[in-house]
Amino acid sequence: MQKVGWDEVSAGTILDSFSQEVDNSALVRPEDRPYADTNSYTASVADWRVLKPVYNRDICIDCQNCWVFCPDTSIISRDKKMIGIDYDHCKGCGVCVEVCPTNPKSLLMFAEQDDNEEALSQWPEKKKKGE
């Protein structure tokens, strides 16, 4: 068997991300990209999630920490403002909650079956220094 460099390897099985050519996908919103059927964006991968993050707009300071650190790009942000969570792709890891700097946090983990409105009604009050 002859060894070849990375740029000489012949293509085997590849799963294209898009169904057509995309010049710069970073400039196209995810929901507007022509994803191929083989791309995980087109499938819900969160069926096994036990806990989910719930987002409280009233507390969020749009620091973008959750967006930067989310390993599944499940934080939806537009123009540097958090607008929600993509629950089809969120796996419930809780990283977004851990990196949230607000007091109380603008993201908290709740049971998957809990209604988001019910979760928002249970949000903790701001803790004062020394409490």
C-alpha positions as CSV (number, residue, x, y, z in Angstrom):
1,M,0.0,0.0,0.0
2,Q,1.4,3.3,-1.1
3,K,1.2,6.2,1.4
4,V,-0.2,9.5,0.1
5,G,-0.5,13.0,1.5
6,W,-3.7,14.5,2.7
7,D,-4.2,16.3,-0.6
8,E,-3.8,13.1,-2.6
9,V,-6.4,11.0,-0.9
10,S,-9.2,9.9,-3.2
11,A,-12.7,10.6,-2.1
12,G,-14.5,7.8,-0.5
13,T,-17.9,8.3,1.0
14,I,-18.7,11.8,1.8
15,L,-21.8,13.4,3.2
16,D,-22.2,16.8,1.7
17,S,-23.5,19.5,4.0
18,F,-25.4,21.4,1.4
19,S,-27.5,20.3,-1.6
20,Q,-26.1,23.0,-3.8
21,E,-23.0,25.3,-3.8
22,V,-22.8,27.9,-1.0
23,D,-20.2,30.6,-1.3
24,N,-20.0,31.6,2.3
25,S,-22.3,29.8,4.6
26,A,-21.3,32.0,7.6
27,L,-23.2,34.9,6.0
28,V,-26.4,32.9,5.4
29,R,-28.8,32.3,8.3
30,P,-29.1,28.6,9.2
31,E,-32.7,28.4,8.3
32,D,-31.9,29.8,4.8
33,R,-29.1,27.4,4.0
34,P,-29.7,24.6,1.4
35,Y,-29.0,21.7,3.7
36,A,-28.6,18.2,2.2
37,D,-30.8,15.4,3.5
38,T,-27.7,13.9,5.1
39,N,-26.9,16.9,7.2
40,S,-27.8,16.7,10.9
41,Y,-29.4,20.1,10.7
42,T,-32.4,18.6,8.9
43,A,-33.0,16.0,11.7
44,S,-34.0,16.4,15.3
45,V,-31.2,14.9,17.4
46,A,-32.5,15.9,20.8
47,D,-35.1,13.1,21.4
48,W,-33.1,11.7,24.3
49,R,-32.7,15.0,26.2
50,V,-33.8,14.8,29.8
51,L,-33.1,18.4,30.8
52,K,-33.5,21.5,28.6
53,P,-32.4,25.1,29.0
54,V,-35.1,27.7,29.3
55,Y,-34.3,31.2,28.4
56,N,-35.6,34.3,30.2
57,R,-35.4,37.4,28.0
58,D,-36.1,39.8,30.9
59,I,-32.8,38.9,32.5
60,C,-30.5,38.4,29.5
61,I,-27.8,41.0,28.9
62,D,-27.0,39.7,25.4
63,C,-23.4,38.9,26.3
64,Q,-23.3,36.0,23.8
65,N,-21.5,33.6,26.1
66,C,-24.1,31.0,25.5
67,W,-23.9,31.4,21.8
68,V,-20.1,31.2,21.8
69,F,-19.8,28.1,24.1
70,C,-22.8,26.0,22.9
71,P,-21.3,22.8,21.4
72,D,-24.3,22.2,19.2
73,T,-24.9,25.8,17.9
74,S,-28.4,25.6,19.4
75,I,-28.5,29.2,20.7
76,I,-30.3,31.4,18.2
77,S,-28.8,34.9,18.0
78,R,-29.4,37.7,15.6
79,D,-27.5,40.9,15.5
80,K,-25.7,40.0,18.7
81,K,-29.0,39.5,20.5
82,M,-30.2,36.1,21.9
83,I,-33.6,35.3,20.6
84,G,-34.1,31.7,21.6
85,I,-33.0,28.1,21.6
86,D,-33.1,25.5,18.8
87,Y,-34.6,22.6,20.7
88,D,-34.3,20.3,17.7
89,H,-30.5,20.3,18.1
90,C,-30.0,21.1,21.8
91,K,-28.9,18.0,23.7
92,G,-29.4,19.5,27.2
93,C,-25.7,19.6,28.2
94,G,-26.1,22.8,30.3
95,V,-23.0,24.6,29.0
96,C,-25.1,27.7,28.2
97,V,-26.3,27.8,31.8
98,E,-22.8,27.4,33.2
99,V,-21.4,30.3,31.2
100,C,-24.3,32.7,31.8
101,P,-23.0,35.6,34.0
102,T,-26.3,37.2,35.1
103,N,-27.8,37.0,38.6
104,P,-30.0,35.1,38.5
105,K,-29.0,33.4,35.3
106,S,-31.0,34.1,32.1
107,L,-30.8,30.4,31.2
108,L,-31.7,27.6,33.6
109,M,-32.2,23.9,33.2
110,F,-35.7,22.4,33.6
111,A,-37.1,19.0,33.0
112,E,-37.8,18.2,29.4
113,Q,-41.5,17.8,29.9
114,D,-41.9,21.1,31.8
115,D,-43.7,23.8,29.8
116,N,-41.5,26.8,29.2
117,E,-44.1,29.3,30.5
118,E,-44.4,27.3,33.7
119,A,-40.6,27.3,34.0
120,L,-40.5,31.1,33.6
121,S,-43.0,31.5,36.4
122,Q,-40.6,29.6,38.7
123,W,-37.6,31.8,38.0
124,P,-35.6,32.7,41.1
125,E,-35.3,36.3,42.4
126,K,-32.1,38.2,42.2
127,K,-29.8,37.4,45.1
128,K,-28.4,40.4,47.0
129,K,-24.7,40.4,47.9
130,G,-24.1,38.5,51.1
131,E,-27.1,36.2,50.7
